[in-house]
């Protein structure tokens, strides 16, 4: 009775190990942007980043994942599961858009890196019409992924998408 269970566990470990080896699983634990570009649907996003202002300063994970160790790998695991599921089942969206939770992470990382600039803006003279209900990348999108029109998947505001 114990032998089949042990053989099954060993077979499962070998299959998982082989799967991790052929998919180069460990590369997904790092921060190399070319890893994010392994999927052809990310070509335009990668190209936009590569030719934009942040290329010298930040890689994908700097903006798209939390910086604390455990939350970073939780987000990577959940994103990886969604990506693998989408590709395996063929449910790849035409336009890749971040989820609400991702938008918050990106915004938090903008503020984390640019905290001095944000502090200067907040301490300066304010126009009564200025509101902070928008994300940094609503106005500064070209900084991270290039100008609109360069990318094959241009960013659109939610208002534009609903039309």
Rosetta blueprint (number, residue, H / E / L):
1 X L
2 X H
3 X H
4 X H
5 X H
6 X H
7 X H
8 X H
9 X H
10 X H
11 X H
12 X H
13 X H
14 X H
15 X H
16 X H
17 X H
18 X H
19 X H
20 X H
21 X H
22 X H
23 X L
24 X L
25 X H
26 X H
27 X H
28 X H
29 X H
30 X L
31 X L
32 X L
33 X H
34 X H
35 X H
36 X H
37 X L
38 X L
39 X L
40 X H
41 X H
42 X H
43 X H
44 X H
45 X H
46 X H
47 X H
48 X H
49 X H
50 X H
51 X L
52 X L
53 X H
54 X H
55 X H
56 X H
57 X L
58 X L
59 X L
60 X H
61 X H
62 X H
63 X H
64 X H
65 X L
66 X L
67 X L
68 X L
69 X H
70 X H
71 X H
72 X H
73 X H
74 X H
75 X H
76 X H
77 X H
78 X H
79 X H
80 X H
81 X H
82 X H
83 X H
84 X H
85 X H
86 X H
87 X H
88 X H
89 X H
90 X L
91 X L
92 X L
93 X L
94 X L
95 X L
96 X L
97 X L
98 X L
99 X L
100 X H
101 X H
102 X H
103 X H
104 X H
105 X H
106 X H
107 X H
108 X H
109 X H
110 X H
111 X H
112 X H
113 X H
114 X L
115 X H
116 X H
117 X H
118 X H
119 X H
120 X H
121 X H
122 X H
123 X H
124 X L
125 X L
126 X L
127 X L
128 X L
129 X L
130 X L
131 X L
132 X L
133 X L
134 X L
135 X L
136 X H
137 X H
138 X H
139 X H
140 X L
141 X H
142 X H
143 X H
144 X H
145 X H
146 X L
147 X L
148 X L
149 X L
150 X L
151 X L
152 X L
153 X L
154 X L
155 X L
156 X L
157 X L
158 X H
159 X H
160 X H
161 X H
162 X H
163 X L
